[in-house]
Amino acid sequence: LKGTGMWGPILGCALALPLASGFGMSPSMGLGMRSTATAHRPLRGVGAPRMVATPLEAPTRSVTLPDYTGWTDLSQAPPFTLKDISESIPKHLWEKNTGKSLYYLAKDVAIVAALAAAAITLNNPLVWPLYWLAQGTMFWALFVVGHDCGHGSFSNSKPLNELVGHLTHASIMVPFHGWRISHRTHHANHGHVDNDESWYPVTKKSFDELTDPNGDVMAKIGAWVRFSFIGNLLAYPLYLWNRSPGRLAGSHYDWTFTREKTGDPDALFKDNEAGQVATSSASLVGMLALLTAVGAKFGLGFVLATWVAPYVVFVAWLDLVTYLHHTDKDMPWYRDPEWSYLRGGLTTTDRDYGILNGVHHDIGTHVVHHLFPQIPHYNLCEATEAVKPLMGPYYREPQASGFLPLHLIPKMIEGVKTCAYVKDEGSVVYYQDAAGKVSSIEQGAKKLYTPQEFA
């Protein structure tokens, strides 16, 4: 078509669908928007705390609120326990509603289909960039649905979780089980410099190796990905292929990358998980076959326009969101003996995404999610409000967003500039920039670093 003509209203409706979904309501669920007012050897489950609390653990008693008068050092252990937080969350918020989860899935799929139909029908050079942005955002929403399946928060049915997880993740070329297992390790070790699986700080030693002008090509690629704005936005596929710096190199697609076969506890998988990883990798082969068939029928340009370009936007969304939730100059990181599951979880931070909160299923409510990942996404906002009085200053209120979360772009640029590495030693550490300067204004940082080390 030479112009939009009578198709303008159709296009407008289709492109507005992702934004409208932020206000979407299911029966008896209320608004979907969150409130803006308000040498490495990972643990790998050995001696690690349980990742989640169960519905039976919440709540059984009223929790006494701490007195935070004069409490300024947020790097120290908080005056509450994981059980206290659990018991502050109303019992009904732990309950999974399969019908509600399927409603969100169906809504996302319907929007994806409507966007594709509108863009293909209009086939206008002014339309395609808008489609890429909108569809890439919806690919990210589908990822979050599969993410919840990986945590078991989609449904109480394991077969349903695995089916939906594979369908949503294979459609965007994510190996469901391979990612699920490494993500489980991430949650179990969050905030631990040496044991976390993803989005952890590199040490000074690793920083020097990656930025060595005489380093090899892989080091230079790693440095670009890790220490540049654009590189961080494209990191996810490279992580799936080879993991992150400082960890045993290996692929999320390789079902032979097990601790037993490699003889290294840093490998991603165990032998008894190999079959699951192979199944997920096979599902990606199926998706590649489908894309190949579509390309053979309609041409490579069609596949690039309808799927590849939105995939790039999806990757950028995933990397932006996860970077911002785990990278902040004011957040401490821990090693043993100071690390605990609770203190590690408190190193994550919430972010406000404006109208897009509801689009990507309130993933911005990240602190409660990280501590209790079996809470369904549609209950995270209410659960967060319930724990704020107990957490006091340990809950950092996110900066309020405008209609679109444009304020997060300079926030990520700040992170890239100020969060380069942490010290090679120390049980409590803060990020330093490439020049070795600390930018944190936290009292914990002021206690640990000399005045000469501050920016």
C-alpha positions in Angstrom: 0.0 0.0 0.0 1.2 3.5 -0.8 -0.3 5.1 2.4 -2.3 4.3 5.4 -5.6 5.8 4.1 -8.6 4.0 5.6 -6.2 1.7 7.5 -5.1 4.6 9.8 -7.7 3.8 12.5 -6.8 0.1 12.4 -3.1 0.9 12.8 -3.8 3.3 15.7 -5.9 0.7 17.5 -3.3 -2.1 17.0 -0.3 0.0 18.1 -2.3 1.3 21.1 -3.1 -2.3 22.3 0.2 -2.8 24.2 -0.4 0.5 26.1 -4.1 -0.2 26.6 -3.1 -3.6 28.1 -1.5 -1.6 30.9 -5.0 -0.8 32.0 -6.4 -4.2 31.3 -8.7 -5.8 33.8 -9.7 -9.4 34.3 -12.7 -10.4 36.4 -12.2 -9.4 40.0 -8.6 -8.4 39.6 -8.7 -4.6 39.6 -6.3 -2.3 37.7 -3.2 -3.8 36.3 -1.1 -0.6 36.9 1.2 -0.4 39.8 1.1 2.6 42.1 3.7 5.2 41.4 3.1 6.9 44.8 4.2 4.6 46.6 37.8 -18.5 41.9 34.3 -19.0 41.5 32.3 -21.8 43.1 28.6 -21.0 43.2 26.4 -22.5 45.9 24.4 -24.4 43.3 21.8 -25.4 45.9 24.3 -26.9 48.4 23.4 -25.4 51.7 21.6 -22.6 49.9 18.3 -21.3 51.4 15.0 -22.2 49.7 14.2 -19.9 46.9 10.6 -19.3 47.7 8.2 -19.3 50.5 5.0 -21.3 50.2 1.4 -20.1 50.7 1.4 -22.0 54.0 4.1 -19.7 55.3 2.0 -16.5 55.0 0.7 -14.9 57.1 0.4 -16.4 60.6 0.9 -13.4 62.9 1.2 -9.7 63.0 4.7 -8.4 62.7 6.2 -5.8 65.0 7.6 -2.9 63.0 11.2 -1.9 63.8 12.2 1.5 65.0 14.4 3.0 62.3 15.2 6.2 64.2 18.9 7.0 63.5 19.2 3.9 61.2 21.4 5.1 58.3 23.7 2.2 57.3 21.6 0.1 54.9 24.6 -2.3 54.2 24.2 -3.8 57.7 21.8 -6.7 58.4 18.2 -5.5 58.6 16.2 -5.7 61.8 13.7 -8.1 60.3 13.9 -11.6 58.9 12.7 -13.3 55.8 9.9 -14.9 57.8 8.8 -11.4 59.0 8.5 -10.2 55.4 6.6 -13.4 54.5 4.2 -13.0 57.4 3.6 -9.3 56.4 2.1 -10.5 53.0 -1.6 -11.3 53.2 -2.3 -15.0 52.6 -4.5 -14.5 49.5 -1.6 -12.9 47.6 0.3 -16.2 47.6 -2.5 -17.9 45.8 -2.1 -18.7 42.1 -5.2 -18.3 39.8 -4.7 -20.3 36.7 -7.7 -18.7 35.0 -6.2 -15.2 35.6 -2.8 -16.3 34.4 -4.3 -17.7 31.2 -6.2 -14.4 30.7 -3.0 -12.5 30.7 -1.4 -15.0 28.3 -4.4 -14.8 25.9 -4.3 -11.0 26.0 -0.6 -10.9 25.1 -1.1 -13.4 22.3 -4.0 -11.5 20.9 -2.1 -8.2 20.9 0.9 -9.9 19.2 -1.4 -11.2 16.5 -3.2 -7.9 16.1 0.1 -6.0 15.8 1.4 -8.4 13.2 -1.8 -8.4 11.2 -2.0 -4.6 11.1 1.7 -4.1 10.1 1.5 -6.7 7.4 -1.7 -5.3 6.0 -0.5 -1.7 6.0 3.0 -2.6 4.8 4.1 1.1 5.0 7.6 2.2 5.7 6.3 4.7 8.3 4.4 1.9 10.1 7.2 -0.8 10.4 9.4 1.1 13.0 6.3 1.6 15.2 5.5 -2.0 14.8 9.0 -3.1 15.8 8.8 -1.1 19.0 5.4 -2.2 19.9 5.9 -5.9 19.0 9.3 -6.0 20.7 7.6 -4.8 23.8 5.0 -7.5 23.5 7.8 -10.2 23.0 9.2 -8.9 26.3 5.7 -9.4 27.9 5.6 -12.9 26.6 9.0 -13.5 28.1 7.7 -12.4 31.5 4.8 -14.9 31.2 7.3 -17.7 30.5 9.5 -16.3 33.3 6.6 -16.8 35.7 6.1 -20.3 34.4 9.8 -21.0 35.3 9.2 -19.9 38.8 6.0 -21.9 39.1 3.9 -18.8 39.7 1.8 -19.2 36.6 -0.1 -22.2 37.9 0.0 -25.0 40.5 0.2 -27.4 37.5 3.8 -28.2 36.6 2.8 -29.6 33.2 0.9 -26.5 32.4 3.8 -24.3 33.5 6.2 -26.2 31.3 3.9 -26.2 28.3 3.2 -22.4 28.5 6.8 -21.7 29.3 8.0 -23.6 26.2 5.4 -22.0 23.9 6.1 -18.4 25.0 9.9 -18.8 25.3 10.5 -20.8 22.1 8.5 -18.2 20.1 11.3 -15.7 21.1 14.2 -18.1 20.9 14.7 -18.5 24.7 15.6 -22.1 25.9 13.0 -22.5 28.6 14.6 -25.1 30.9 18.2 -24.0 30.2 17.3 -20.4 31.2 15.0 -21.6 34.1 17.8 -23.5 35.7 20.4 -20.7 35.5 17.7 -18.2 36.7 17.0 -20.4 39.7 20.7 -20.2 40.6 20.5 -16.4 40.1 17.7 -16.1 42.6 19.3 -18.5 45.1 22.5 -16.4 45.1 21.3 -12.9 44.4 23.5 -10.2 45.6 26.6 -12.5 46.1 29.6 -11.2 44.2 31.1 -14.6 43.7 28.0 -16.9 43.4 25.4 -14.9 41.6 24.7 -16.2 38.1 23.8 -13.0 36.2 24.0 -9.2 36.4 26.7 -9.4 39.1 29.6 -7.0 39.3 32.9 -7.9 37.9 35.9 -7.8 40.2 38.8 -5.4 39.8 40.9 -8.3 38.5 38.4 -9.2 35.9 37.9 -5.6 34.9 41.7 -5.2 34.3 41.7 -8.4 32.2 38.7 -7.3 30.1 40.1 -3.8 29.5 43.7 -4.8 28.8 44.6 -3.2 25.5 46.6 -6.3 24.7 43.8 -8.7 25.4 42.3 -11.1 22.9 39.2 -10.6 20.8 36.9 -12.3 23.2 38.1 -10.0 26.0 37.5 -7.0 23.9 34.0 -8.2 23.0 33.3 -8.9 26.7 34.5 -5.4 27.7 32.2 -3.8 25.0 29.2 -5.8 26.2 29.9 -5.2 29.9 31.0 -1.6 29.9 29.1 0.2 27.2 25.5 1.3 27.0 24.7 -0.4 23.7 26.6 -3.5 24.6 24.6 -4.0 27.8 21.4 -3.7 25.7 22.5 -6.6 23.5 24.0 -8.8 26.1 21.3 -11.5 26.6 21.9 -13.7 23.5 25.6 -13.7 24.2 24.9 -14.7 27.8 22.8 -17.6 26.6 25.6 -18.7 24.3 28.6 -18.3 26.7 27.5 -16.9 30.1 29.1 -13.9 31.7 32.7 -12.9 32.5 34.2 -14.7 35.5 32.0 -17.8 35.2 32.8 -21.2 33.5 32.1 -20.7 29.8 29.2 -22.8 28.5 25.9 -22.7 26.7 22.3 -22.7 27.9 21.6 -24.9 24.9 24.1 -27.6 25.7 22.6 -30.4 27.7 26.1 -31.9 28.2 27.2 -28.8 30.1 26.7 -30.6 33.4 28.8 -30.7 36.6 29.2 -34.4 36.4 30.5 -34.3 32.8 32.7 -31.3 33.2 33.9 -32.2 36.7 33.3 -28.5 37.7 30.6 -27.3 40.1 30.4 -24.1 38.1 28.7 -25.8 35.2 25.1 -24.8 34.7 23.3 -28.1 34.9 23.2 -31.5 36.6 23.0 -34.8 34.7 19.4 -35.3 35.8 18.5 -32.0 34.1 20.1 -32.8 30.8 16.8 -34.2 29.3 14.9 -31.0 30.2 17.6 -28.9 28.6 17.6 -31.0 25.5 13.8 -30.7 25.2 14.0 -26.9 25.3 16.8 -26.8 22.8 14.7 -29.0 20.5 11.8 -26.6 20.8 14.1 -23.8 19.5 15.0 -26.0 16.5 11.3 -26.2 15.8 11.0 -22.4 16.0 13.9 -22.0 13.6 12.3 -24.4 11.2 9.1 -22.4 11.3 11.0 -19.2 10.6 12.8 -20.8 7.8 9.5 -22.1 6.3 8.0 -18.6 6.6 11.1 -17.1 4.9 10.9 -19.6 2.1 7.3 -18.7 1.5 7.4 -14.9 2.0 11.0 -14.0 1.7 13.8 -13.1 4.1 12.7 -9.5 4.3 9.3 -10.6 5.6 11.0 -12.5 8.5 13.4 -9.7 9.3 10.5 -7.2 9.4 8.0 -9.2 11.3 10.2 -11.2 13.8 13.9 -10.3 13.8 13.5 -6.6 14.3 11.0 -7.0 17.2 13.3 -9.6 18.7 16.1 -7.1 18.9 13.8 -4.7 20.7 12.8 -7.5 23.1 16.5 -8.2 23.9 17.0 -4.5 24.6 14.0 -4.5 26.9 15.2 -7.6 28.8 18.7 -6.2 29.2 17.5 -2.7 30.2 15.1 -4.0 32.8 17.4 -6.6 34.4 20.3 -4.2 34.4 18.4 -1.5 36.2 17.0 -3.9 38.8 20.5 -5.2 39.7 22.9 -2.4 39.0 22.9 0.8 41.2 25.8 2.7 42.6 24.1 2.9 46.0 23.4 -0.8 46.5 25.9 -2.9 48.4 27.0 -6.4 47.2 28.2 -9.1 49.5 30.5 -12.1 50.0 30.6 -14.6 52.7 30.3 -14.3 55.7 28.1 -11.2 55.4 25.9 -12.5 52.6 22.5 -14.0 53.3 19.6 -14.8 51.1 17.7 -11.8 52.6 20.5 -9.3 52.4 21.2 -10.4 48.8 17.6 -9.9 47.9 17.7 -6.4 49.2 20.4 -5.5 46.7 17.7 -5.5 44.0 15.7 -2.4 43.4 12.2 -1.6 42.1 11.7 0.6 39.0 8.6 2.4 37.7 7.8 2.0 34.0 4.8 4.3 33.8 2.1 3.0 31.4 4.3 0.0 30.6 4.0 -1.5 34.2 0.9 -3.3 33.3 2.2 -4.2 29.8 5.1 -6.3 31.1 3.2 -7.6 34.1 4.6 -5.4 36.9 8.1 -6.9 36.7 9.2 -3.5 38.1 8.1 -4.8 41.6 11.4 -6.6 41.7 12.4 -6.8 45.4 9.4 -8.8 46.6 9.6 -10.9 43.4 13.3 -11.8 44.1 12.6 -12.8 47.7 9.4 -14.7 47.0 9.3 -15.6 43.3 6.3 -17.9 43.6 4.0 -14.9 44.2 2.0 -14.3 40.9 2.8 -11.2 39.1 -0.7 -9.8 39.4 -0.3 -9.8 43.2 3.2 -8.2 43.4 2.1 -4.6 43.6 -0.2 -5.3 46.6 2.4 -7.5 48.2 5.0 -4.7 47.9 2.7 -2.2 49.5 2.2 -4.7 52.4 5.9 -5.1 53.2 6.9 -1.4 52.9 6.1 -0.5 56.6 8.3 -3.4 57.8 11.2 -2.8 55.4 11.3 1.0 56.1 14.5 2.5 54.5 15.5 -0.9 53.2 12.8 -0.4 50.5 14.1 2.2 48.1 11.0 3.9 46.6 11.5 4.0 42.8 11.6 7.3 41.0 8.1 8.0 39.7 7.8 7.7 35.9 6.0 9.8 33.5 3.6 8.3 30.9 6.7 6.5 29.3 9.7 5.5 31.4 12.1 7.9 29.7 13.8 8.7 33.0 15.3 5.2 33.0 17.6 5.9 30.0 19.8 8.4 31.9 19.6 6.1 34.9 21.2 3.3 32.9 23.8 5.7 31.4 24.7 6.7 35.0 25.0 3.0 35.9 27.3 2.3 32.9 29.5 5.3 34.0 29.6 4.6 37.8 29.3 0.8 38.1 32.4 -0.7 36.5 33.7 -3.1 39.2 34.0 -4.0 42.9 37.1 -4.8 44.9 38.6 -8.3 44.7 38.1 -8.8 48.4 35.7 -7.7 51.1 32.5 -9.1 52.4 30.6 -5.8 51.8 31.5 -3.8 48.7 30.1 -1.0 46.5 30.5 -0.3 42.8 33.5 1.8 41.6 33.9 3.5 38.3 36.6 2.8 35.8 38.9 5.3 37.6 38.3 3.5 40.9 36.0 6.1 42.3 32.9 5.3 44.5 29.8 7.4 43.7 27.5 5.9 46.4 26.1 8.3 49.0 25.1 5.5 51.3 26.5 5.5 54.9 27.7 2.0 54.4 29.9 3.1 51.5 31.3 6.0 53.5 32.2 3.6 56.3 34.1 1.3 54.0 36.0 3.6 51.6 38.5 6.4 52.1 37.6 10.0 51.1 40.2 9.7 48.3 38.2 6.8 46.8 35.0 8.8 46.4 34.1 10.6 43.2 
